[in-house]
Amino acid sequence: MKRTGRMKEWSIALFCASLLFLFPPILTIFDKSFFIFGLPVAYVVLYGFWALVIIAVAYLSKQGPDAEPLDDTNVVLNKHQGDD
């Protein structure tokens, strides 16, 4: 899928922020002997941020109703179906 304009900028920004946050020196900030619901804080922060990134990618990858098709196979198939 080709991204243009703001979507491309947001995709790059999300990638850079995720890469920076998941970098080991940043993660060691949360390496404490404190537990949340019986889990270490580092695990909760790591998997919580990972889930937020997945949700953000899903939200940013949604196509609007006026979006172009991803490829031309639908157009080609529709042309051939109309020839019958």
PDB file of N, CA, C and O in Angstrom:
ATOM      1  N   MET A   1       0.848  -1.165   0.000  1.00  0.00           N
ATOM      2  CA  MET A   1       0.000   0.000   0.000  1.00  0.00           C
ATOM      3  C   MET A   1       0.897   1.232   0.000  1.00  0.00           C
ATOM      4  O   MET A   1       1.830   1.337   0.797  1.00  0.00           O
ATOM      5  N   LYS A   2       0.610   2.136  -0.880  1.00  0.00           N
ATOM      6  CA  LYS A   2       1.371   3.373  -0.944  1.00  0.00           C
ATOM      7  C   LYS A   2       0.791   4.353   0.058  1.00  0.00           C
ATOM      8  O   LYS A   2      -0.422   4.553   0.127  1.00  0.00           O
ATOM      9  N   ARG A   3       1.661   4.948   0.818  1.00  0.00           N
ATOM     10  CA  ARG A   3       1.229   5.955   1.780  1.00  0.00           C
ATOM     11  C   ARG A   3       1.662   7.318   1.260  1.00  0.00           C
ATOM     12  O   ARG A   3       2.777   7.487   0.767  1.00  0.00           O
ATOM     13  N   THR A   4       0.782   8.263   1.378  1.00  0.00           N
ATOM     14  CA  THR A   4       1.098   9.602   0.914  1.00  0.00           C
ATOM     15  C   THR A   4       0.758  10.606   1.999  1.00  0.00           C
ATOM     16  O   THR A   4      -0.090  10.349   2.854  1.00  0.00           O
ATOM     17  N   GLY A   5       1.417  11.739   1.958  1.00  0.00           N
ATOM     18  CA  GLY A   5       1.088  12.842   2.842  1.00  0.00           C
ATOM     19  C   GLY A   5       1.240  12.517   4.314  1.00  0.00           C
ATOM     20  O   GLY A   5       2.261  11.983   4.748  1.00  0.00           O
ATOM     21  N   ARG A   6       0.214  12.846   5.070  1.00  0.00           N
ATOM     22  CA  ARG A   6       0.240  12.695   6.525  1.00  0.00           C
ATOM     23  C   ARG A   6       0.368  11.248   6.980  1.00  0.00           C
ATOM     24  O   ARG A   6       1.021  10.969   7.986  1.00  0.00           O
ATOM     25  N   MET A   7      -0.248  10.327   6.247  1.00  0.00           N
ATOM     26  CA  MET A   7      -0.176   8.918   6.644  1.00  0.00           C
ATOM     27  C   MET A   7       1.263   8.428   6.615  1.00  0.00           C
ATOM     28  O   MET A   7       1.682   7.666   7.486  1.00  0.00           O
ATOM     29  N   LYS A   8       2.015   8.862   5.619  1.00  0.00           N
ATOM     30  CA  LYS A   8       3.420   8.479   5.525  1.00  0.00           C
ATOM     31  C   LYS A   8       4.195   9.066   6.706  1.00  0.00           C
ATOM     32  O   LYS A   8       5.022   8.383   7.311  1.00  0.00           O
ATOM     33  N   GLU A   9       3.927  10.323   7.028  1.00  0.00           N
ATOM     34  CA  GLU A   9       4.599  10.969   8.152  1.00  0.00           C
ATOM     35  C   GLU A   9       4.270  10.277   9.466  1.00  0.00           C
ATOM     36  O   GLU A   9       5.161  10.049  10.285  1.00  0.00           O
ATOM     37  N   TRP A  10       3.009   9.941   9.677  1.00  0.00           N
ATOM     38  CA  TRP A  10       2.618   9.274  10.913  1.00  0.00           C
ATOM     39  C   TRP A  10       3.223   7.875  11.011  1.00  0.00           C
ATOM     40  O   TRP A  10       3.599   7.434  12.097  1.00  0.00           O
ATOM     41  N   SER A  11       3.315   7.186   9.893  1.00  0.00           N
ATOM     42  CA  SER A  11       3.905   5.852   9.902  1.00  0.00           C
ATOM     43  C   SER A  11       5.377   5.912  10.293  1.00  0.00           C
ATOM     44  O   SER A  11       5.850   5.096  11.084  1.00  0.00           O
ATOM     45  N   ILE A  12       6.085   6.869   9.743  1.00  0.00           N
ATOM     46  CA  ILE A  12       7.506   7.022  10.075  1.00  0.00           C
ATOM     47  C   ILE A  12       7.671   7.457  11.521  1.00  0.00           C
ATOM     48  O   ILE A  12       8.552   6.958  12.221  1.00  0.00           O
ATOM     49  N   ALA A  13       6.836   8.380  11.977  1.00  0.00           N
ATOM     50  CA  ALA A  13       6.920   8.845  13.369  1.00  0.00           C
ATOM     51  C   ALA A  13       6.611   7.710  14.347  1.00  0.00           C
ATOM     52  O   ALA A  13       7.279   7.581  15.372  1.00  0.00           O
ATOM     53  N   LEU A  14       5.618   6.895  14.043  1.00  0.00           N
ATOM     54  CA  LEU A  14       5.271   5.770  14.909  1.00  0.00           C
ATOM     55  C   LEU A  14       6.412   4.764  14.959  1.00  0.00           C
ATOM     56  O   LEU A  14       6.737   4.248  16.028  1.00  0.00           O
ATOM     57  N   PHE A  15       7.022   4.479  13.813  1.00  0.00           N
ATOM     58  CA  PHE A  15       8.145   3.559  13.772  1.00  0.00           C
ATOM     59  C   PHE A  15       9.314   4.079  14.610  1.00  0.00           C
ATOM     60  O   PHE A  15       9.898   3.329  15.392  1.00  0.00           O
ATOM     61  N   CYS A  16       9.657   5.358  14.449  1.00  0.00           N
ATOM     62  CA  CYS A  16      10.784   5.938  15.190  1.00  0.00           C
ATOM     63  C   CYS A  16      10.510   5.966  16.698  1.00  0.00           C
ATOM     64  O   CYS A  16      11.394   5.654  17.495  1.00  0.00           O
ATOM     65  N   ALA A  17       9.300   6.336  17.081  1.00  0.00           N
ATOM     66  CA  ALA A  17       8.954   6.372  18.505  1.00  0.00           C
ATOM     67  C   ALA A  17       8.986   4.969  19.111  1.00  0.00           C
ATOM     68  O   ALA A  17       9.446   4.783  20.238  1.00  0.00           O
ATOM     69  N   SER A  18       8.498   3.989  18.361  1.00  0.00           N
ATOM     70  CA  SER A  18       8.510   2.611  18.848  1.00  0.00           C
ATOM     71  C   SER A  18       9.929   2.093  18.991  1.00  0.00           C
ATOM     72  O   SER A  18      10.265   1.442  19.980  1.00  0.00           O
ATOM     73  N   LEU A  19      10.753   2.381  18.007  1.00  0.00           N
ATOM     74  CA  LEU A  19      12.146   1.952  18.039  1.00  0.00           C
ATOM     75  C   LEU A  19      12.875   2.583  19.222  1.00  0.00           C
ATOM     76  O   LEU A  19      13.639   1.912  19.916  1.00  0.00           O
ATOM     77  N   LEU A  20      12.640   3.858  19.444  1.00  0.00           N
ATOM     78  CA  LEU A  20      13.280   4.558  20.553  1.00  0.00           C
ATOM     79  C   LEU A  20      12.807   4.013  21.893  1.00  0.00           C
ATOM     80  O   LEU A  20      13.620   3.774  22.785  1.00  0.00           O
ATOM     81  N   PHE A  21      11.502   3.814  22.043  1.00  0.00           N
ATOM     82  CA  PHE A  21      10.965   3.361  23.321  1.00  0.00           C
ATOM     83  C   PHE A  21      11.365   1.923  23.639  1.00  0.00           C
ATOM     84  O   PHE A  21      11.574   1.586  24.805  1.00  0.00           O
ATOM     85  N   LEU A  22      11.475   1.080  22.629  1.00  0.00           N
ATOM     86  CA  LEU A  22      11.819  -0.320  22.854  1.00  0.00           C
ATOM     87  C   LEU A  22      13.327  -0.560  22.885  1.00  0.00           C
ATOM     88  O   LEU A  22      13.770  -1.707  22.940  1.00  0.00           O
ATOM     89  N   PHE A  23      14.108   0.502  22.849  1.00  0.00           N
ATOM     90  CA  PHE A  23      15.561   0.409  22.938  1.00  0.00           C
ATOM     91  C   PHE A  23      15.935   0.000  24.371  1.00  0.00           C
ATOM     92  O   PHE A  23      15.387   0.560  25.320  1.00  0.00           O
ATOM     93  N   PRO A  24      16.843  -0.948  24.550  1.00  0.00           N
ATOM     94  CA  PRO A  24      17.142  -1.470  25.891  1.00  0.00           C
ATOM     95  C   PRO A  24      17.483  -0.434  26.964  1.00  0.00           C
ATOM     96  O   PRO A  24      17.030  -0.606  28.095  1.00  0.00           O
ATOM     97  N   PRO A  25      18.251   0.633  26.693  1.00  0.00           N
ATOM     98  CA  PRO A  25      18.495   1.595  27.788  1.00  0.00           C
ATOM     99  C   PRO A  25      17.226   2.260  28.308  1.00  0.00           C
ATOM    100  O   PRO A  25      17.137   2.583  29.492  1.00  0.00           O
ATOM    101  N   ILE A  26      16.248   2.466  27.435  1.00  0.00           N
ATOM    102  CA  ILE A  26      14.984   3.057  27.874  1.00  0.00           C
ATOM    103  C   ILE A  26      14.194   2.048  28.700  1.00  0.00           C
ATOM    104  O   ILE A  26      13.588   2.407  29.709  1.00  0.00           O
ATOM    105  N   LEU A  27      14.201   0.797  28.278  1.00  0.00           N
ATOM    106  CA  LEU A  27      13.455  -0.231  29.006  1.00  0.00           C
ATOM    107  C   LEU A  27      14.029  -0.486  30.402  1.00  0.00           C
ATOM    108  O   LEU A  27      13.293  -0.884  31.305  1.00  0.00           O
ATOM    109  N   THR A  28      15.324  -0.262  30.588  1.00  0.00           N
ATOM    110  CA  THR A  28      15.905  -0.496  31.915  1.00  0.00           C
ATOM    111  C   THR A  28      15.390   0.496  32.949  1.00  0.00           C
ATOM    112  O   THR A  28      15.520   0.256  34.149  1.00  0.00           O
ATOM    113  N   ILE A  29      14.808   1.604  32.506  1.00  0.00           N
ATOM    114  CA  ILE A  29      14.207   2.563  33.440  1.00  0.00           C
ATOM    115  C   ILE A  29      13.072   1.888  34.216  1.00  0.00           C
ATOM    116  O   ILE A  29      12.845   2.193  35.387  1.00  0.00           O
ATOM    117  N   PHE A  30      12.370   0.978  33.559  1.00  0.00           N
ATOM    118  CA  PHE A  30      11.214   0.324  34.169  1.00  0.00           C
ATOM    119  C   PHE A  30      11.577  -1.002  34.844  1.00  0.00           C
ATOM    120  O   PHE A  30      10.686  -1.707  35.317  1.00  0.00           O
ATOM    121  N   ASP A  31      12.847  -1.351  34.897  1.00  0.00           N
ATOM    122  CA  ASP A  31      13.281  -2.606  35.503  1.00  0.00           C
ATOM    123  C   ASP A  31      13.397  -2.421  37.016  1.00  0.00           C
ATOM    124  O   ASP A  31      14.491  -2.240  37.549  1.00  0.00           O
ATOM    125  N   LYS A  32      12.286  -2.469  37.675  1.00  0.00           N
ATOM    126  CA  LYS A  32      12.209  -2.274  39.135  1.00  0.00           C
ATOM    127  C   LYS A  32      11.687  -3.547  39.789  1.00  0.00           C
ATOM    128  O   LYS A  32      11.130  -4.416  39.118  1.00  0.00           O
ATOM    129  N   SER A  33      11.866  -3.646  41.053  1.00  0.00           N
ATOM    130  CA  SER A  33      11.356  -4.811  41.785  1.00  0.00           C
ATOM    131  C   SER A  33       9.948  -4.526  42.315  1.00  0.00           C
ATOM    132  O   SER A  33       9.619  -4.877  43.448  1.00  0.00           O
ATOM    133  N   PHE A  34       9.144  -3.900  41.503  1.00  0.00           N
ATOM    134  CA  PHE A  34       7.772  -3.563  41.833  1.00  0.00           C
ATOM    135  C   PHE A  34       6.865  -4.376  40.914  1.00  0.00           C
ATOM    136  O   PHE A  34       7.177  -4.570  39.739  1.00  0.00           O
ATOM    137  N   PHE A  35       5.753  -4.845  41.448  1.00  0.00           N
ATOM    138  CA  PHE A  35       4.871  -5.713  40.673  1.00  0.00           C
ATOM    139  C   PHE A  35       3.490  -5.091  40.513  1.00  0.00           C
ATOM    140  O   PHE A  35       2.971  -4.451  41.428  1.00  0.00           O
ATOM    141  N   ILE A  36       2.913  -5.285  39.351  1.00  0.00           N
ATOM    142  CA  ILE A  36       1.542  -4.864  39.060  1.00  0.00           C
ATOM    143  C   ILE A  36       0.773  -6.122  38.703  1.00  0.00           C
ATOM    144  O   ILE A  36       1.086  -6.779  37.710  1.00  0.00           O
ATOM    145  N   PHE A  37      -0.218  -6.459  39.489  1.00  0.00           N
ATOM    146  CA  PHE A  37      -1.004  -7.681  39.314  1.00  0.00           C
ATOM    147  C   PHE A  37      -0.106  -8.924  39.257  1.00  0.00           C
ATOM    148  O   PHE A  37      -0.398  -9.873  38.529  1.00  0.00           O
ATOM    149  N   GLY A  38       0.967  -8.912  40.016  1.00  0.00           N
ATOM    150  CA  GLY A  38       1.870 -10.054  40.075  1.00  0.00           C
ATOM    151  C   GLY A  38       2.876 -10.119  38.942  1.00  0.00           C
ATOM    152  O   GLY A  38       3.639 -11.081  38.855  1.00  0.00           O
ATOM    153  N   LEU A  39       2.896  -9.125  38.078  1.00  0.00           N
ATOM    154  CA  LEU A  39       3.842  -9.085  36.966  1.00  0.00           C
ATOM    155  C   LEU A  39       4.841  -7.948  37.172  1.00  0.00           C
ATOM    156  O   LEU A  39       4.475  -6.887  37.677  1.00  0.00           O
ATOM    157  N   PRO A  40       6.091  -8.161  36.789  1.00  0.00           N
ATOM    158  CA  PRO A  40       7.067  -7.065  36.902  1.00  0.00           C
ATOM    159  C   PRO A  40       6.661  -5.867  36.053  1.00  0.00           C
ATOM    160  O   PRO A  40       6.056  -6.022  34.993  1.00  0.00           O
ATOM    161  N   VAL A  41       6.995  -4.687  36.523  1.00  0.00           N
ATOM    162  CA  VAL A  41       6.623  -3.448  35.829  1.00  0.00           C
ATOM    163  C   VAL A  41       7.177  -3.433  34.409  1.00  0.00           C
ATOM    164  O   VAL A  41       6.505  -2.963  33.491  1.00  0.00           O
ATOM    165  N   ALA A  42       8.387  -3.939  34.219  1.00  0.00           N
ATOM    166  CA  ALA A  42       8.999  -3.930  32.887  1.00  0.00           C
ATOM    167  C   ALA A  42       8.147  -4.716  31.895  1.00  0.00           C
ATOM    168  O   ALA A  42       7.989  -4.284  30.753  1.00  0.00           O
ATOM    169  N   TYR A  43       7.601  -5.846  32.297  1.00  0.00           N
ATOM    170  CA  TYR A  43       6.755  -6.643  31.401  1.00  0.00           C
ATOM    171  C   TYR A  43       5.463  -5.919  31.075  1.00  0.00           C
ATOM    172  O   TYR A  43       5.019  -5.910  29.927  1.00  0.00           O
ATOM    173  N   VAL A  44       4.871  -5.321  32.074  1.00  0.00           N
ATOM    174  CA  VAL A  44       3.611  -4.607  31.862  1.00  0.00           C
ATOM    175  C   VAL A  44       3.816  -3.433  30.906  1.00  0.00           C
ATOM    176  O   VAL A  44       3.007  -3.216  30.004  1.00  0.00           O
ATOM    177  N   VAL A  45       4.894  -2.680  31.102  1.00  0.00           N
ATOM    178  CA  VAL A  45       5.180  -1.538  30.240  1.00  0.00           C
ATOM    179  C   VAL A  45       5.519  -2.007  28.832  1.00  0.00           C
ATOM    180  O   VAL A  45       5.025  -1.439  27.858  1.00  0.00           O
ATOM    181  N   LEU A  46       6.351  -3.029  28.710  1.00  0.00           N
ATOM    182  CA  LEU A  46       6.766  -3.524  27.398  1.00  0.00           C
ATOM    183  C   LEU A  46       5.577  -4.031  26.586  1.00  0.00           C
ATOM    184  O   LEU A  46       5.383  -3.614  25.444  1.00  0.00           O
ATOM    185  N   TYR A  47       4.792  -4.913  27.160  1.00  0.00           N
ATOM    186  CA  TYR A  47       3.657  -5.476  26.426  1.00  0.00           C
ATOM    187  C   TYR A  47       2.515  -4.481  26.274  1.00  0.00           C
ATOM    188  O   TYR A  47       1.774  -4.541  25.293  1.00  0.00           O
ATOM    189  N   GLY A  48       2.363  -3.580  27.215  1.00  0.00           N
ATOM    190  CA  GLY A  48       1.356  -2.530  27.077  1.00  0.00           C
ATOM    191  C   GLY A  48       1.691  -1.590  25.929  1.00  0.00           C
ATOM    192  O   GLY A  48       0.815  -1.232  25.142  1.00  0.00           O
ATOM    193  N   PHE A  49       2.949  -1.191  25.828  1.00  0.00           N
ATOM    194  CA  PHE A  49       3.364  -0.326  24.722  1.00  0.00           C
ATOM    195  C   PHE A  49       3.268  -1.058  23.396  1.00  0.00           C
ATOM    196  O   PHE A  49       2.872  -0.473  22.388  1.00  0.00           O
ATOM    197  N   TRP A  50       3.625  -2.324  23.392  1.00  0.00           N
ATOM    198  CA  TRP A  50       3.532  -3.134  22.177  1.00  0.00           C
ATOM    199  C   TRP A  50       2.074  -3.198  21.694  1.00  0.00           C
ATOM    200  O   TRP A  50       1.805  -3.082  20.498  1.00  0.00           O
ATOM    201  N   ALA A  51       1.148  -3.381  22.626  1.00  0.00           N
ATOM    202  CA  ALA A  51      -0.273  -3.414  22.275  1.00  0.00           C
ATOM    203  C   ALA A  51      -0.729  -2.057  21.729  1.00  0.00           C
ATOM    204  O   ALA A  51      -1.508  -2.007  20.776  1.00  0.00           O
ATOM    205  N   LEU A  52      -0.257  -0.968  22.316  1.00  0.00           N
ATOM    206  CA  LEU A  52      -0.613   0.362  21.818  1.00  0.00           C
ATOM    207  C   LEU A  52      -0.081   0.596  20.402  1.00  0.00           C
ATOM    208  O   LEU A  52      -0.756   1.213  19.578  1.00  0.00           O
ATOM    209  N   VAL A  53       1.118   0.106  20.123  1.00  0.00           N
ATOM    210  CA  VAL A  53       1.679   0.246  18.775  1.00  0.00           C
ATOM    211  C   VAL A  53       0.839  -0.540  17.772  1.00  0.00           C
ATOM    212  O   VAL A  53       0.572  -0.052  16.674  1.00  0.00           O
ATOM    213  N   ILE A  54       0.423  -1.746  18.137  1.00  0.00           N
ATOM    214  CA  ILE A  54      -0.400  -2.557  17.242  1.00  0.00           C
ATOM    215  C   ILE A  54      -1.737  -1.867  16.983  1.00  0.00           C
ATOM    216  O   ILE A  54      -2.214  -1.850  15.848  1.00  0.00           O
ATOM    217  N   ILE A  55      -2.340  -1.303  18.016  1.00  0.00           N
ATOM    218  CA  ILE A  55      -3.606  -0.584  17.855  1.00  0.00           C
ATOM    219  C   ILE A  55      -3.415   0.650  16.974  1.00  0.00           C
ATOM    220  O   ILE A  55      -4.260   0.945  16.128  1.00  0.00           O
ATOM    221  N   ALA A  56      -2.309   1.371  17.169  1.00  0.00           N
ATOM    222  CA  ALA A  56      -2.037   2.558  16.349  1.00  0.00           C
ATOM    223  C   ALA A  56      -1.818   2.183  14.886  1.00  0.00           C
ATOM    224  O   ALA A  56      -2.300   2.880  13.993  1.00  0.00           O
ATOM    225  N   VAL A  57      -1.102   1.098  14.631  1.00  0.00           N
ATOM    226  CA  VAL A  57      -0.887   0.651  13.252  1.00  0.00           C
ATOM    227  C   VAL A  57      -2.216   0.253  12.617  1.00  0.00           C
ATOM    228  O   VAL A  57      -2.474   0.582  11.459  1.00  0.00           O
ATOM    229  N   ALA A  58      -3.050  -0.445  13.359  1.00  0.00           N
ATOM    230  CA  ALA A  58      -4.351  -0.848  12.828  1.00  0.00           C
ATOM    231  C   ALA A  58      -5.207   0.381  12.515  1.00  0.00           C
ATOM    232  O   ALA A  58      -5.884   0.423  11.487  1.00  0.00           O
ATOM    233  N   TYR A  59      -5.177   1.361  13.383  1.00  0.00           N
ATOM    234  CA  TYR A  59      -5.964   2.576  13.167  1.00  0.00           C
ATOM    235  C   TYR A  59      -5.444   3.364  11.959  1.00  0.00           C
ATOM    236  O   TYR A  59      -6.228   3.847  11.142  1.00  0.00           O
ATOM    237  N   LEU A  60      -4.120   3.488  11.855  1.00  0.00           N
ATOM    238  CA  LEU A  60      -3.537   4.254  10.771  1.00  0.00           C
ATOM    239  C   LEU A  60      -3.645   3.545   9.426  1.00  0.00           C
ATOM    240  O   LEU A  60      -3.588   4.194   8.382  1.00  0.00           O
ATOM    241  N   SER A  61      -3.799   2.231   9.436  1.00  0.00           N
ATOM    242  CA  SER A  61      -3.862   1.504   8.171  1.00  0.00           C
ATOM    243  C   SER A  61      -5.283   1.368   7.632  1.00  0.00           C
ATOM    244  O   SER A  61      -5.476   0.850   6.533  1.00  0.00           O
ATOM    245  N   LYS A  62      -6.282   1.827   8.393  1.00  0.00           N
ATOM    246  CA  LYS A  62      -7.654   1.779   7.900  1.00  0.00           C
ATOM    247  C   LYS A  62      -7.783   2.664   6.683  1.00  0.00           C
ATOM    248  O   LYS A  62      -7.249   3.772   6.643  1.00  0.00           O
ATOM    249  N   GLN A  63      -8.495   2.167   5.694  1.00  0.00           N
ATOM    250  CA  GLN A  63      -8.724   2.942   4.488  1.00  0.00           C
ATOM    251  C   GLN A  63     -10.108   3.563   4.538  1.00  0.00           C
ATOM    252  O   GLN A  63     -11.064   2.949   5.012  1.00  0.00           O
ATOM    253  N   GLY A  64     -10.197   4.754   4.057  1.00  0.00           N
ATOM    254  CA  GLY A  64     -11.481   5.435   4.005  1.00  0.00           C
ATOM    255  C   GLY A  64     -12.335   4.903   2.881  1.00  0.00           C
ATOM    256  O   GLY A  64     -11.856   4.102   2.077  1.00  0.00           O
ATOM    257  N   PRO A  65     -13.593   5.323   2.794  1.00  0.00           N
ATOM    258  CA  PRO A  65     -14.495   4.825   1.753  1.00  0.00           C
ATOM    259  C   PRO A  65     -14.082   5.261   0.341  1.00  0.00           C
ATOM    260  O   PRO A  65     -14.457   4.608  -0.632  1.00  0.00           O
ATOM    261  N   ASP A  66     -13.326   6.341   0.215  1.00  0.00           N
ATOM    262  CA  ASP A  66     -12.915   6.809  -1.103  1.00  0.00           C
ATOM    263  C   ASP A  66     -11.483   6.410  -1.446  1.00  0.00           C
ATOM    264  O   ASP A  66     -10.863   7.009  -2.325  1.00  0.00           O
ATOM    265  N   ALA A  67     -10.954   5.395  -0.751  1.00  0.00           N
ATOM    266  CA  ALA A  67      -9.572   4.969  -0.988  1.00  0.00           C
ATOM    267  C   ALA A  67      -9.461   4.221  -2.312  1.00  0.00           C
ATOM    268  O   ALA A  67     -10.408   3.576  -2.763  1.00  0.00           O
ATOM    269  N   GLU A  68      -8.292   4.320  -2.917  1.00  0.00           N
ATOM    270  CA  GLU A  68      -8.033   3.611  -4.160  1.00  0.00           C
ATOM    271  C   GLU A  68      -7.810   2.133  -3.867  1.00  0.00           C
ATOM    272  O   GLU A  68      -7.389   1.786  -2.764  1.00  0.00           O
ATOM    273  N   PRO A  69      -8.084   1.248  -4.838  1.00  0.00           N
ATOM    274  CA  PRO A  69      -7.777  -0.167  -4.621  1.00  0.00           C
ATOM    275  C   PRO A  69      -6.273  -0.356  -4.476  1.00  0.00           C
ATOM    276  O   PRO A  69      -5.486   0.414  -5.025  1.00  0.00           O
ATOM    277  N   LEU A  70      -5.880  -1.388  -3.731  1.00  0.00           N
ATOM    278  CA  LEU A  70      -4.469  -1.625  -3.499  1.00  0.00           C
ATOM    279  C   LEU A  70      -3.740  -2.004  -4.773  1.00  0.00           C
ATOM    280  O   LEU A  70      -2.571  -1.654  -4.936  1.00  0.00           O
ATOM    281  N   ASP A  71      -4.394  -2.705  -5.674  1.00  0.00           N
ATOM    282  CA  ASP A  71      -3.764  -3.083  -6.938  1.00  0.00           C
ATOM    283  C   ASP A  71      -4.832  -3.121  -8.023  1.00  0.00           C
ATOM    284  O   ASP A  71      -6.002  -2.842  -7.762  1.00  0.00           O
ATOM    285  N   ASP A  72      -4.429  -3.463  -9.228  1.00  0.00           N
ATOM    286  CA  ASP A  72      -5.354  -3.432 -10.356  1.00  0.00           C
ATOM    287  C   ASP A  72      -6.047  -4.760 -10.616  1.00  0.00           C
ATOM    288  O   ASP A  72      -6.752  -4.879 -11.618  1.00  0.00           O
ATOM    289  N   THR A  73      -5.880  -5.770  -9.756  1.00  0.00           N
ATOM    290  CA  THR A  73      -6.493  -7.071 -10.022  1.00  0.00           C
ATOM    291  C   THR A  73      -8.009  -6.982  -9.974  1.00  0.00           C
ATOM    292  O   THR A  73      -8.683  -7.660 -10.749  1.00  0.00           O
ATOM    293  N   ASN A  74      -8.564  -6.168  -9.089  1.00  0.00           N
ATOM    294  CA  ASN A  74     -10.023  -6.023  -9.039  1.00  0.00           C
ATOM    295  C   ASN A  74     -10.555  -5.417 -10.327  1.00  0.00           C
ATOM    296  O   ASN A  74     -11.601  -5.833 -10.825  1.00  0.00           O
ATOM    297  N   VAL A  75      -9.856  -4.455 -10.859  1.00  0.00           N
ATOM    298  CA  VAL A  75     -10.278  -3.807 -12.095  1.00  0.00           C
ATOM    299  C   VAL A  75     -10.222  -4.799 -13.240  1.00  0.00           C
ATOM    300  O   VAL A  75     -11.150  -4.869 -14.045  1.00  0.00           O
ATOM    301  N   VAL A  76      -9.141  -5.570 -13.324  1.00  0.00           N
ATOM    302  CA  VAL A  76      -8.983  -6.553 -14.404  1.00  0.00           C
ATOM    303  C   VAL A  76     -10.041  -7.632 -14.280  1.00  0.00           C
ATOM    304  O   VAL A  76     -10.632  -8.019 -15.288  1.00  0.00           O
ATOM    305  N   LEU A  77     -10.301  -8.129 -13.084  1.00  0.00           N
ATOM    306  CA  LEU A  77     -11.317  -9.167 -12.894  1.00  0.00           C
ATOM    307  C   LEU A  77     -12.696  -8.659 -13.268  1.00  0.00           C
ATOM    308  O   LEU A  77     -13.475  -9.378 -13.894  1.00  0.00           O
ATOM    309  N   ASN A  78     -13.003  -7.439 -12.896  1.00  0.00           N
ATOM    310  CA  ASN A  78     -14.319  -6.884 -13.226  1.00  0.00           C
ATOM    311  C   ASN A  78     -14.491  -6.716 -14.726  1.00  0.00           C
ATOM    312  O   ASN A  78     -15.595  -6.904 -15.239  1.00  0.00           O
ATOM    313  N   LYS A  79     -13.428  -6.367 -15.445  1.00  0.00           N
ATOM    314  CA  LYS A  79     -13.513  -6.235 -16.904  1.00  0.00           C
ATOM    315  C   LYS A  79     -13.790  -7.580 -17.558  1.00  0.00           C
ATOM    316  O   LYS A  79     -14.593  -7.672 -18.486  1.00  0.00           O
ATOM    317  N   HIS A  80     -13.120  -8.627 -17.069  1.00  0.00           N
ATOM    318  CA  HIS A  80     -13.310  -9.954 -17.650  1.00  0.00           C
ATOM    319  C   HIS A  80     -14.684 -10.536 -17.327  1.00  0.00           C
ATOM    320  O   HIS A  80     -15.255 -11.259 -18.144  1.00  0.00           O
ATOM    321  N   GLN A  81     -15.211 -10.234 -16.164  1.00  0.00           N
ATOM    322  CA  GLN A  81     -16.536 -10.734 -15.799  1.00  0.00           C
ATOM    323  C   GLN A  81     -17.615 -10.084 -16.648  1.00  0.00           C
ATOM    324  O   GLN A  81     -18.642 -10.703 -16.929  1.00  0.00           O
ATOM    325  N   GLY A  82     -17.392  -8.837 -17.059  1.00  0.00           N
ATOM    326  CA  GLY A  82     -18.382  -8.144 -17.877  1.00  0.00           C
ATOM    327  C   GLY A  82     -18.391  -8.606 -19.323  1.00  0.00           C
ATOM    328  O   GLY A  82     -19.338  -8.308 -20.051  1.00  0.00           O
ATOM    329  N   ASP A  83     -17.358  -9.330 -19.762  1.00  0.00           N
ATOM    330  CA  ASP A  83     -17.268  -9.799 -21.154  1.00  0.00           C
ATOM    331  C   ASP A  83     -18.139 -11.004 -21.424  1.00  0.00           C
ATOM    332  O   ASP A  83     -18.332 -11.349 -22.590  1.00  0.00           O
ATOM    333  N   ASP A  84     -18.673 -11.659 -20.420  1.00  0.00           N
ATOM    334  CA  ASP A  84     -19.440 -12.899 -20.607  1.00  0.00           C
ATOM    335  C   ASP A  84     -20.688 -12.654 -21.336  1.00  0.00           C
ATOM    336  O   ASP A  84     -21.454 -13.586 -21.580  1.00  0.00           O
TER     337      ASP A  84
END
